[in-house]
Amino acid sequence: MKIQIARFDKPINYSPSYEKEDLQAGESSYLCEGLFCLYRLINKDVRMKFKDLKIGDVFESKNFGEFVIVKIIDSQNVYIRFPSTGYTKLVEMASIRLRSVKDWMKPTFYDIGVRGDELPAQVDGKMVKEYVTWKEMLRRIVDEKSLQQFPTYRDCSVCERWLYYPHFYQDVRKLPGYIDWYNNTKSCKYNLNKDIKVPGSKIYSPNTCMFVTSSENSLDANRHRHNP
């Protein structure tokens, strides 16, 4: 069985930095017998040429949209920028080849929370408590499953400053009860509360939040549930 591959008068260049086996213009190309040869053609190794990389080249990342080459340091280090957010970062050439670069300024948490790149999510293999609390706060007001279980959060929101995790981290360490929350134990747990410090508040913010014991938080939640 012979398999004929379509002819192209011009090479197709999606990204300028790829080297491909070009089909001869105006010629018909035939592969050897069997579908295995077609498999090899489709899955052939495609590698980027550094010498062809130019400032202004645009690529598509796997999960974060388009990024642009803005500065070339050497064959291993390149500055890229994500036009959608303006986030700029120095990355390795291998990350560009794999399209594995990340835009840390993109709101990836429930489409509203921005992770940022200033602070780690884990330290010594353990999740940072502030980071876990930040994600839980966002989940509470956005996640539909959570809202079905706790519908009183449907009208709640997070202030714009706290949608950016590094800002939340800075502010939450200054809140009343933070030390007790940070050192809490199973016998005495603390929670982030938004409506005891400012009664009736529906906004998570530096001015409305404080840490309270789980029992205080539950009593407050029950009061609002029965007296909306």
Summary of the structure (lengths in Angstrom):
residues: 228
radius of gyration: 26.3
end to end distance: 74.9
largest distance: 79.6
contacts: 569
relative contact order: 0.07
helix: 31%
strand: 24%
